[in-house]
Amino acid sequence: MALEELRKKVLYQNSIEIWIGVSKEKNIDWFETENYQKFIAFLLKNNLNMKQMTICFDESDVASEGGHSKKVFANKLAAFNDENSSCYSIKLNDGNIELIRKFDL
């Protein structure tokens, strides 16, 4: 499972990487900003402990997931400038992963 793989790397992860992981598990196109905004709104509504953070993908970053650029996605989100489009730091403990997996479109 993608979220378990993320947790093995680090205990705290940014919400964009988590969004990509949960999208893989649920077979959702992660590049749709509207879906990311719904995901963040769900987490905020359910009082998940998250810290807003700035994220920057290197200009030379050619890394992609499923044919999409993370840098382009982050820039698209930044244009909205609201709490549902922000990036957050999230602790990947069992309870948080359980809540994250409850998200559904």
ZAMARGU-4260 file (C-alpha; in steps of 0.2 Angstrom, whole numbers, plus 5000, padded with zeros to 4 digits):
<rodrens>
0) 5000/5000/5000 | 5006/5017/4995 | 5003/5025/5012 | 5013/5012/5021 | 5028/5015/5009
5) 5028/5033/5013 | 5028/5029/5032 | 5043/5018/5030 | 5053/5033/5023 | 5048/5046/5036
10) 5036/5049/5050 | 5030/5066/5044 | 5026/5069/5026 | 5019/5083/5016 | 5000/5082/5011
15) 5004/5082/4992 | 5014/5066/4994 | 5001/5059/5005 | 4988/5064/4992 | 4997/5055/4978
20) 4999/5039/4989 | 4980/5039/4994 | 4976/5042/4976 | 4986/5027/4971 | 4977/5016/4983
25) 4960/5022/4978 | 4964/5023/4959 | 4960/5042/4958 | 4969/5054/4946 | 4980/5064/4959
30) 4983/5078/4947 | 4965/5086/4949 | 4967/5101/4960 | 4948/5100/4964 | 4950/5082/4971
35) 4965/5088/4982 | 4955/5102/4989 | 4941/5090/4994 | 4954/5079/5002 | 4961/5093/5012
40) 4944/5099/5017 | 4940/5082/5023 | 4955/5081/5034 | 4952/5098/5041 | 4934/5094/5044
45) 4939/5079/5054 | 4952/5089/5064 | 4967/5080/5058 | 4982/5088/5067 | 4991/5096/5052
50) 5004/5110/5051 | 5003/5121/5036 | 5020/5122/5027 | 5028/5129/5012 | 5034/5117/4999
55) 5045/5120/4984 | 5049/5107/4970 | 5066/5111/4962 | 5065/5120/4946 | 5076/5105/4938
60) 5064/5093/4946 | 5058/5081/4932 | 5051/5069/4944 | 5033/5064/4940 | 5020/5052/4946
65) 5008/5044/4933 | 5015/5056/4920 | 5011/5072/4930 | 5024/5084/4937 | 5023/5087/4956
70) 5030/5105/4953 | 5016/5109/4941 | 5003/5103/4953 | 5010/5113/4968 | 5011/5128/4957
75) 4992/5126/4952 | 4988/5124/4970 | 4997/5140/4975 | 4987/5150/4963 | 4971/5147/4974
80) 4979/5153/4990 | 4966/5146/5002 | 4967/5133/5016 | 4961/5119/5005 | 4974/5122/4993
85) 4989/5123/5005 | 5002/5110/5009 | 5003/5103/5026 | 5014/5092/5036 | 5005/5076/5043
90) 5011/5063/5055 | 5009/5046/5047 | 5004/5036/5063 | 4991/5022/5062 | 4976/5033/5067
95) 4980/5047/5054 | 4982/5034/5041 | 4965/5026/5046 | 4957/5043/5044 | 4966/5047/5027
100) 4960/5031/5020 | 4942/5035/5024 | 4942/5049/5012 | 4931/5046/4997 | 4926/5057/4982
</rodrens>
